[in-house]
Amino acid sequence: MREHGTQPHGQAPGASRRALVSVWEPPAVLPLARCLARFGWELWASEGTAAALTEAGLAVRRLAELTGMTSLLGGRLKTLHPRVFAGVLARGTPQDQEELARLETVPFDLVVVEFYPFEQAVQEGGRSWEQLVELIDVGGPALVRAAAKNHERVAVVCQRGQYQSVIEHLERTGGQLPDATMRRRLAEEAFRRTALYDQAVARALAGSSGEGLRFPERLELGGFRFWRRVRYGENPHQQAAVYRTEQPVPSVVWGQMLQGKELSYNNIADACAAWELALELAEQPAAVAIKHATPCGAAVAESLVLAYEKAYEADPVSIFGGVVALTRPVDRATAQAMARTFLEVVVAPEFTPEAREVFAQKPNVRLVEVGSVQPPGEGLQLRSIPGGLLVQTEDRVDLDPSRLRTVTKVAVAERLWPDLRFAWRVAKHARSNAIVVAREGQTVGIGAGQVSRIDAARQALQKAGEKARGAVLASDGFFPFADVVELAAQYGIAAIIQPGGSIRDHESITAADRAGIAMVFTGIRHFRH
């Protein structure tokens, strides 16, 4: 194998450095590869990566020159070979260099590896476990761990977000290997990346068993990367920072900030709450206004501008200084309607150029473009408590038509069903105890965060006033007494939707029948504490 003109036993004086590159999507690594080549680094790559680099005009040597094979087992085995791993793990000692010479291989100084996109495939859904198995990377994590172990001599790059910093180092130093401090940091990130990757596979494997989610014996908080600090937390005396998922998902923190100051801790919390509720209503043009992480107005309509105007009218006082999320691209008319009120944040899938012109006159309004109204994959919700964590799956349950039961003698008028579904979805995102009064695709009264359900109902109905007559009422939990139904009757509520399940359900049903109110049981509770 010495016919290649390299020094198998190590680097002769003046010999170029060597980089081993094996990535899932080669176009992303081209800037780094070009930079390495410009400074005289010798590029070695696995077959797919080598083909792409060659096509891009770069001189590259294939690992097959060392291993004597391209790939085996339908592509499952490519880089796992003693000559490759010896070149990564070899130290600078004479003994190790002599072994490299006996193996007829070369040392690698930089390892650039991108894993198979297993996490992304799980996130997107739609693949069987048999298909996902083929996206479990074996050689990539092994190479990364080997390079990280040998960081005294080798630099390892395992994520696209690191490419630019390595390029900047090469430019600054004339193509030199990253220094010891940088190599150590890259090694730390590499071990963390392989650990997170293994955790993602373990979670998916547990979920594929058909037994439902199995909570792990040890909960490792993986899959999140530091994004940035924020000025402070909920209050000025609290420090705070934001972490994001390893992979981008349609969300507020992965969205694009188009204008305005950086999002604060409370901005992010409210914007996320608004976007979660907006996703529930994404079948139609919808607008959601949030204040202190709970809805103060929501509406659906045939156009986005009308949906926003209805959401504003639902509570024109509370929306001031609030956060608004919308389910369609924001156009000029909607932007003009929103510009008449002081809003902290506006979240939407897109903003048209005309809408951005309008908002440019309001530079303090933060615009967040999420890009999609597709919900991210289902995950776990974590809440810190003294001495531990509370962990649960996300509340993604929607109404099941087969479980809906009209329990009163009075049937639900057909025109009221859309409002019942709408009010129920909004109530799901209001703090418990929660009551939502709605009519014609608009909330007209919301009572949330109360310690008794009758107080929540009283708050919502008083806000609705005369608009409650002929409207619908949704509750996030069942009625322990008939008092909510009796109060609803006084305001002229036409239909109620609630979980049911109280030992006193018969009292509420009797009160509804007496008042001529239709009542539907969902069998689904939506507490949000």
DRENZAMAR-15183 format. One line per field, with one value per residue (C-alpha): x, y, z. Coordinates in nm, 4 decimals, padded with zeros to 6 digits. Each point is the difference from the previous one (the first is absolute). Layout:
# residues N
px <- c(X  ...)
py <- c(Y  ...)
pz <- c(Z  ...)
# end
This chain:
# residues 529
px <- c(00.0000  00.3017  -00.0538  -00.2298  00.2981  -00.0958  00.2061  -00.1980  00.1900  -00.0796  00.0643  00.3319  00.1273  -00.2167  -00.2623  -00.3584  -00.2480  -00.2699  -00.3744  -00.2434  -00.3456  -00.3134  -00.3322  -00.3657  -00.0531  00.3313  -00.1121  -00.0049  00.3654  00.1319  00.1054  00.2076  00.1446  00.0972  00.1666  00.1993  00.1087  00.1044  00.2405  00.1482  -00.1887  -00.0325  -00.3658  -00.1075  -00.3646  -00.2493  -00.1477  -00.3074  00.1795  00.3008  -00.2223  -00.1605  00.3328  00.1466  -00.3012  00.0593  00.3507  00.1969  00.2832  -00.1049  00.1191  -00.2421  00.0185  -00.0312  00.3671  00.0773  -00.2666  -00.0087  -00.3809  -00.2710  -00.2958  -00.1499  -00.3414  -00.1939  00.1888  -00.0135  00.3779  00.2248  00.2501  00.0396  00.3485  00.3271  00.1926  -00.2529  -00.0303  00.3730  00.0536  -00.2414  00.1110  00.3765  00.1968  00.3139  00.2254  00.2643  -00.1682  -00.3387  00.1621  00.1812  -00.3310  -00.1541  00.2874  -00.0559  -00.3718  00.0882  -00.2335  00.0191  -00.0770  -00.2999  00.0171  -00.3605  -00.3166  -00.3177  -00.3044  -00.3739  -00.2271  -00.2882  -00.3071  -00.1723  -00.1389  -00.1377  -00.1666  -00.1696  -00.1079  -00.1548  -00.1837  -00.1466  00.2762  -00.0297  00.2438  00.1629  00.0697  00.1267  00.2428  00.1878  00.0557  00.1752  00.3597  00.2695  00.3235  -00.0550  -00.0334  00.2877  00.2271  -00.1043  00.0682  00.3383  00.1007  -00.1280  00.1956  00.3144  -00.0623  00.3580  00.0896  -00.3263  -00.2762  -00.3544  -00.2923  -00.3383  -00.2616  -00.0603  -00.0152  00.3733  00.1104  00.0188  00.2098  00.2502  00.0116  00.0658  00.2809  00.1589  -00.0217  00.1469  00.2903  00.0858  -00.1476  00.1367  -00.1611  -00.2339  00.1959  -00.0204  -00.2740  -00.2203  00.0665  -00.1008  -00.3232  -00.0793  00.0623  -00.2361  -00.2702  00.0665  -00.0565  -00.3120  -00.1253  00.0517  -00.1734  -00.3010  -00.0134  -00.0067  -00.2723  -00.2105  00.0311  -00.0853  -00.3094  -00.1178  00.0661  -00.2064  -00.2799  00.0009  -00.0772  -00.3752  -00.0129  -00.0344  00.2608  00.2378  00.1605  00.3731  00.1535  00.2367  -00.1177  00.2856  -00.0849  00.1353  -00.0948  00.0299  00.2726  00.0645  -00.1368  00.0450  -00.0425  -00.2926  00.0231  -00.1792  -00.2657  -00.3575  00.1303  00.3103  00.1685  -00.0091  00.2640  -00.1170  00.1058  -00.1646  00.0876  -00.1206  -00.0445  00.2912  -00.2093  -00.2043  -00.3759  -00.2812  -00.0076  00.0514  00.3623  00.0920  -00.1959  00.1551  -00.0046  -00.0883  00.0080  -00.0100  00.2114  00.1105  -00.2745  -00.0071  -00.0723  -00.3654  -00.0275  00.1111  -00.2346  -00.2984  00.0921  00.0262  -00.3365  -00.1558  00.1511  -00.1119  -00.3601  00.0259  00.1042  -00.3222  -00.1965  00.2176  -00.2770  -00.1334  00.1345  00.0339  00.1419  00.0913  00.0856  00.1941  00.0681  00.2005  00.0031  -00.3791  -00.2428  -00.1802  -00.1562  -00.0209  -00.1975  -00.0356  -00.1450  -00.0004  00.2924  00.2995  -00.0738  -00.3550  00.1323  00.2385  -00.2687  -00.2282  00.2818  00.0692  -00.3678  -00.0154  00.2007  00.1339  00.1362  00.2059  00.1503  00.1936  00.3664  -00.0821  00.1195  -00.1937  00.0397  -00.1626  -00.0453  00.0427  00.2612  -00.0545  -00.1048  -00.0160  -00.3605  00.0666  00.3220  -00.1819  -00.2679  00.2626  00.2067  -00.2816  00.0737  00.3199  00.1088  00.3197  00.0330  -00.1724  00.0558  -00.1073  00.1065  00.0995  -00.0187  -00.0486  00.2315  -00.2969  -00.0679  00.3644  -00.0197  -00.2893  00.1792  00.3177  -00.1826  -00.0291  00.3635  -00.0555  -00.2458  00.1850  -00.0895  00.0680  -00.0409  -00.0376  -00.0334  -00.2537  -00.3186  00.1032  00.0311  00.3376  00.0247  -00.1481  00.2408  00.0154  -00.0928  00.2291  -00.0624  00.2578  -00.1071  00.2088  00.2063  -00.1046  -00.2014  -00.3588  -00.0062  -00.2966  -00.0842  -00.1375  -00.3758  -00.0674  -00.3416  -00.2705  -00.3743  -00.1009  -00.3426  -00.0655  00.0299  -00.2230  -00.3283  -00.2917  -00.1316  -00.2987  -00.3431  00.0785  00.2200  00.2790  -00.1099  00.2117  00.1183  00.1493  00.2357  00.2825  -00.0150  00.0032  00.3155  00.1588  -00.0774  00.1209  00.3356  00.0497  -00.0902  00.2705  00.2583  -00.1412  00.1210  -00.2136  -00.2617  -00.1028  -00.3316  -00.0320  -00.3110  -00.0089  -00.2325  00.0404  00.3679  00.0975  00.0709  -00.2223  00.1017  00.2872  00.0350  00.3319  00.2316  -00.2747  -00.0002  -00.3658  -00.1856  -00.2948  00.2360  00.1465  -00.3521  -00.1044  00.3062  -00.0600  -00.3731  00.0338  00.2527  -00.2366  -00.3021  -00.2809  00.2180  -00.0419  -00.3636  -00.0098  00.3724  00.1769  00.2062  00.2988  00.1608  00.3428  -00.1244  -00.3292  -00.2567  00.0048  -00.3349  -00.2862  00.0894  00.1880  -00.2939  -00.2435  00.2185  00.0327  -00.3788  -00.0317  00.2181  -00.1848  00.2687  -00.1309  00.2408  00.2752  00.2933  00.1840  00.1816  -00.2666  00.0922  -00.1132  -00.1997  -00.2471  -00.0311  -00.3697  -00.0518  00.1638  -00.1949  -00.3280  00.0820  00.0841  -00.3236  -00.1946  00.1600  -00.0261  00.3820  00.1585  00.2976  00.2724  00.2454  00.3410  00.1556  00.3216  00.1360  00.2476  00.1444  00.2855  00.1610)
py <- c(00.0000  00.2280  00.0720  00.2847  00.2169  00.0635  -00.0861  -00.2876  00.0098  00.3633  00.3479  00.0813  00.3530  00.2372  -00.2656  00.1216  -00.0605  -00.2589  00.0349  -00.2907  00.1116  -00.2152  00.1860  -00.0682  00.3087  00.0966  00.3408  00.1409  -00.0885  00.1444  00.3405  -00.1748  -00.2480  00.2795  00.1915  -00.3067  -00.0649  00.3620  -00.0333  -00.3233  -00.2541  -00.3434  -00.1050  -00.3606  -00.0974  -00.2853  -00.0910  00.2220  00.2993  -00.0527  -00.0032  00.3294  00.1672  -00.1194  00.1349  00.3334  00.0065  -00.1003  -00.2506  -00.2763  -00.3492  -00.2786  -00.1982  -00.3078  00.0552  -00.0864  -00.2613  -00.1789  00.0159  00.2498  -00.1058  -00.3238  -00.1268  00.2438  00.3007  -00.0949  -00.0408  00.2657  00.1596  -00.2686  -00.1262  -00.0258  00.2112  00.2842  -00.0141  -00.0460  00.3204  00.1802  -00.1537  -00.0002  00.2243  00.1805  -00.2538  -00.1914  -00.3268  00.1072  00.1366  -00.3292  -00.1857  00.2297  -00.0878  -00.3739  00.0486  00.2022  00.2807  00.3734  00.2218  00.2334  00.3389  00.1123  -00.2105  00.1544  -00.2235  00.0642  -00.2767  -00.1563  00.2199  -00.2420  00.2716  00.1957  -00.3087  -00.0720  00.3641  -00.0047  -00.3263  -00.2230  -00.2639  -00.3531  -00.1241  -00.2172  00.3147  00.1909  -00.2788  00.0651  00.3591  -00.1059  00.1048  -00.2389  00.1031  00.3743  00.0055  -00.2475  00.2284  00.3026  -00.1725  -00.1191  00.3470  00.1575  -00.2515  00.0971  00.3768  00.0519  -00.0428  -00.0049  00.2580  -00.1272  00.1806  -00.1718  00.2705  00.2528  00.2815  -00.0533  00.0364  00.3782  00.0250  -00.2495  00.1923  00.3212  -00.1715  -00.1259  00.3442  00.1642  -00.2441  -00.0706  -00.3489  -00.1266  -00.2777  00.1370  00.0631  -00.2138  00.2111  -00.0164  -00.3737  -00.0664  00.1997  -00.1824  -00.3332  00.0944  00.0889  -00.3220  -00.2246  00.1960  -00.0417  -00.3769  -00.0308  00.1970  -00.2037  -00.3239  00.1392  00.0898  -00.3555  -00.1456  00.2201  -00.0981  -00.3676  00.0208  00.1694  -00.2672  -00.2808  00.0487  00.0289  00.3768  00.2395  -00.1477  00.2553  -00.0706  -00.1038  00.2967  00.3174  00.1576  00.3504  -00.0320  00.1449  00.3667  00.2481  00.3390  00.2696  00.3262  00.1784  00.2339  00.3218  -00.1572  -00.2550  00.0630  00.2802  00.2215  -00.1727  -00.3412  -00.1144  -00.1936  -00.1636  -00.1816  -00.3476  -00.1398  -00.3502  -00.1500  -00.0117  00.2977  -00.0361  00.2404  00.2042  00.3451  -00.0503  -00.1483  00.2664  00.2978  00.3356  00.2526  00.3135  00.1296  -00.0451  -00.3411  -00.2110  00.0059  -00.2977  00.1046  00.0797  -00.3519  -00.1601  00.1978  -00.0451  -00.3761  -00.0096  00.2015  -00.2189  -00.3222  00.1200  00.1301  -00.3474  -00.1376  00.2338  -00.0309  -00.1490  00.3534  00.3551  00.0622  00.2560  -00.0517  00.2660  -00.1023  00.1887  -00.1536  -00.3408  -00.0306  00.0917  00.3315  -00.0206  -00.2482  -00.0207  -00.1808  00.1551  -00.0201  00.2429  00.0698  00.3678  -00.0784  -00.2686  00.2526  00.2674  -00.2491  -00.1098  00.3657  00.0717  -00.2984  00.1975  00.3326  00.0908  -00.3118  -00.0306  00.3246  -00.0945  -00.3619  -00.2633  -00.0990  -00.3170  -00.0555  -00.3096  00.1515  00.2252  00.3541  00.2375  00.3797  00.0258  -00.2188  00.1864  00.3339  -00.1265  -00.1195  00.3185  00.1967  -00.1698  -00.0357  -00.3629  -00.1509  -00.2939  -00.1251  -00.3633  -00.1360  -00.2536  00.2860  00.3765  00.1400  00.2814  00.2390  -00.1032  00.0555  00.3518  00.0747  -00.1418  00.1880  00.3073  -00.1818  -00.1089  -00.1091  -00.2727  -00.3304  -00.2071  -00.3742  -00.1984  -00.3697  -00.1167  -00.2770  -00.0792  -00.3610  -00.0948  -00.1339  -00.3680  -00.1087  00.0208  00.0143  00.2917  00.0558  00.2163  00.0492  -00.0549  00.0116  -00.3177  -00.1218  00.0299  -00.0624  -00.1634  -00.0671  -00.0431  00.3051  00.0536  -00.0589  -00.1671  00.1444  -00.0588  -00.3546  00.0108  -00.3594  00.0972  00.3074  -00.0546  00.2373  -00.0707  00.2370  -00.0290  00.3087  -00.0818  00.2304  00.2258  -00.0740  00.3610  -00.0242  -00.2938  00.2100  00.2366  -00.2891  -00.1423  00.3452  00.0849  -00.3420  00.0461  00.3448  -00.1271  -00.2629  00.2821  00.2136  -00.0476  -00.2221  00.0410  00.1234  00.0973  00.1377  00.1624  00.0276  00.0850  00.0189  -00.0975  00.2547  -00.0192  00.2470  -00.0934  -00.1934  -00.0893  -00.1616  -00.0816  00.0010  -00.2189  -00.0940  -00.0769  00.2197  00.2971  -00.0759  -00.0234  00.3228  00.1788  -00.1273  00.0691  00.3464  00.0843  -00.1327  00.1867  00.0163  -00.1803  -00.3150  -00.0293  -00.2775  -00.0695  -00.3206  -00.0735  -00.2349  -00.1284  -00.1631  -00.2203  -00.1505  00.1795  -00.1151  00.1726  00.1340  00.3622  00.0677  -00.1206  00.2085  00.3100  -00.0705  -00.0184  00.3472  00.1369  -00.1861  -00.2539  -00.2335  -00.2942  -00.1309  -00.2284  -00.1592  -00.3261  -00.1518  -00.2602  00.1641  -00.2045  00.2923  00.0039  -00.0755  00.3319  00.1972  -00.1925  00.0663  00.3716  00.0147  -00.1751  00.2357  00.3017  -00.1390  -00.0124  -00.2739  -00.1627  -00.2191  -00.2223  -00.0508  -00.2519  00.2053  00.2301  00.2781  00.1363  00.2465  00.0986)
pz <- c(00.0000  -00.0024  -00.3686  00.1010  00.0791  00.3645  00.3039  00.1556  00.3256  00.0708  -00.1278  -00.1554  00.0545  -00.2010  -00.0755  -00.0135  00.2718  -00.0693  00.0519  -00.0017  -00.1168  00.0107  00.0060  -00.0758  -00.2175  -00.1681  -00.1367  00.3539  00.0587  -00.3283  00.1446  00.2674  -00.2494  -00.2395  00.2814  00.1027  -00.3583  -00.0466  00.2923  -00.1304  00.2085  -00.1559  -00.0136  00.0561  -00.0153  -00.0013  -00.3393  -00.0075  00.1448  -00.2282  -00.3083  00.1002  00.0807  -00.3303  -00.1870  00.1721  -00.1470  00.3090  00.0074  00.2345  00.0857  00.0791  00.3208  -00.2192  -00.0846  00.3626  00.0670  -00.3349  00.0029  -00.0872  00.2117  00.1217  00.1096  -00.2119  00.1332  00.3684  00.0173  -00.1504  00.2395  00.2670  -00.0819  00.1975  -00.2502  00.0332  00.3771  00.0504  -00.1960  00.2329  00.3304  -00.0542  00.2333  -00.0992  00.1707  -00.1983  00.0954  -00.1412  -00.3153  -00.0530  00.0299  -00.2595  -00.2297  00.0517  -00.0733  -00.3099  00.0979  00.0709  00.3005  -00.0132  00.1692  -00.0470  -00.0049  -00.1411  00.0428  -00.0257  00.1301  -00.1869  00.0685  00.2366  00.2289  -00.2929  -00.1426  00.3340  00.0220  -00.3470  00.0628  -00.2672  00.0089  00.1308  00.2625  -00.2675  -00.2044  00.3024  00.0854  -00.3241  00.1151  00.3202  -00.0579  00.1247  -00.1684  00.0393  00.3801  00.0275  -00.2036  00.2007  00.3308  -00.1229  -00.1137  00.3209  00.2089  -00.1902  00.0183  00.1178  -00.3678  -00.1982  -00.0417  -00.0409  -00.1618  00.0257  -00.0574  -00.2748  00.2497  00.0652  -00.3623  00.0009  00.3162  -00.1448  -00.3274  00.1918  00.1921  -00.3226  -00.1584  00.3079  00.0404  -00.3619  00.0034  00.3300  00.2027  00.2702  00.3180  00.3145  00.1597  -00.3066  -00.0478  00.3595  -00.0428  -00.3239  00.1736  00.2815  -00.2509  -00.1892  00.3030  00.0833  -00.3575  -00.0026  00.3372  -00.1250  -00.3176  00.1970  00.2246  -00.3041  -00.1307  00.3412  00.0288  -00.3461  00.0716  00.3180  -00.1893  -00.2719  00.2448  -00.0210  00.3781  -00.0048  00.1343  00.2551  00.2253  00.0378  00.3322  -00.0239  -00.1681  -00.1919  -00.1138  -00.3500  -00.3341  00.0957  -00.0851  00.1536  -00.2291  00.1870  00.3266  00.0475  00.1996  00.2946  00.0841  00.1038  00.2239  -00.0195  00.2941  -00.1756  -00.2475  -00.3048  -00.3243  -00.2911  -00.1227  -00.3308  -00.1345  -00.1905  -00.3182  -00.1268  00.0412  -00.0946  00.3200  00.1447  00.1040  -00.3375  -00.1877  -00.1752  00.1776  -00.2685  00.2140  00.3559  00.3104  00.1181  00.1494  00.3786  00.2253  00.0358  -00.3724  -00.0840  00.2527  -00.1280  -00.3660  00.0464  00.1772  -00.2829  -00.2697  00.1716  00.0038  -00.3569  -00.1140  00.1509  -00.2282  -00.3109  -00.2148  -00.0469  -00.0039  00.3730  00.2403  00.3633  00.2563  00.3116  00.3190  00.2834  -00.1759  -00.0172  -00.2808  00.0241  -00.3458  -00.2866  -00.3203  -00.3316  -00.3149  -00.3778  -00.0220  00.2206  00.0474  00.1137  00.2372  00.1553  00.0331  00.1749  00.2334  00.0814  00.0655  00.2344  00.2573  -00.1306  00.3430  00.0760  -00.3469  00.0536  00.0370  -00.0743  -00.2457  -00.3115  -00.2054  -00.3387  -00.2141  -00.3480  -00.1643  00.1253  -00.2798  -00.0142  00.1207  00.3068  00.0783  -00.0204  00.2388  00.2489  -00.0283  00.1634  00.3344  00.1996  -00.0269  00.1375  -00.2405  -00.3147  -00.1022  -00.3377  -00.2616  -00.2316  -00.0470  -00.3504  -00.1154  00.0217  00.3605  00.0897  -00.1472  00.2352  00.3040  -00.0902  00.1287  00.3348  00.0526  00.3609  -00.1021  -00.0084  -00.3067  00.0118  -00.3221  00.0788  -00.3602  00.0504  00.1874  00.0456  00.3681  00.1113  00.0858  00.3303  00.2892  00.3764  00.2221  00.2958  00.3041  00.2693  00.3590  00.3187  -00.0036  -00.3431  -00.3179  -00.1021  -00.3428  -00.2255  -00.3664  -00.1773  -00.0100  -00.3691  00.0327  -00.2231  00.0107  -00.0835  -00.1707  00.1039  00.3683  -00.0114  00.1847  00.0056  00.3501  00.0051  -00.1507  -00.2062  -00.3006  -00.1122  -00.2844  -00.3065  -00.0236  00.3519  -00.0590  -00.1526  00.2972  00.2486  -00.1610  -00.0147  00.3634  00.1165  -00.1752  00.1504  00.3474  -00.0374  -00.0081  00.2818  00.3572  00.2208  00.1143  -00.3455  -00.1562  -00.3531  -00.1462  -00.3797  -00.2836  -00.3774  00.0113  00.2643  00.3710  00.1835  00.3533  00.1562  00.3660  00.0849  00.2864  00.2632  00.3093  -00.0473  -00.3200  00.0884  00.0331  -00.3438  -00.1434  00.1680  -00.1394  -00.3546  -00.0013  00.1474  -00.2715  -00.2645  00.1357  -00.2559  -00.2555  00.2074  -00.1094  -00.2601  00.0394  00.1064  00.3101  00.0290  00.3169  00.0346  00.2855  00.1148  00.2135  00.3633  00.0565  -00.2076  00.0823  -00.3257  -00.2091  00.2061  -00.0444  -00.3737  -00.0244  00.1515  -00.2811  -00.2754  -00.0974  -00.2716  00.0258  00.2274  -00.0681  00.2937  00.0850  00.2253  00.2578  00.3235  00.2482  -00.0167  -00.3806  00.0325  00.1834  -00.2811  -00.2633  00.1823  00.0285  -00.3723  -00.0954  00.2224  -00.1718  -00.3538  -00.0367  -00.2108  00.1703  -00.1507  00.1874  -00.1628  00.2372  -00.0265  00.2692  -00.0772  00.3232  -00.0435  00.3285)
# end
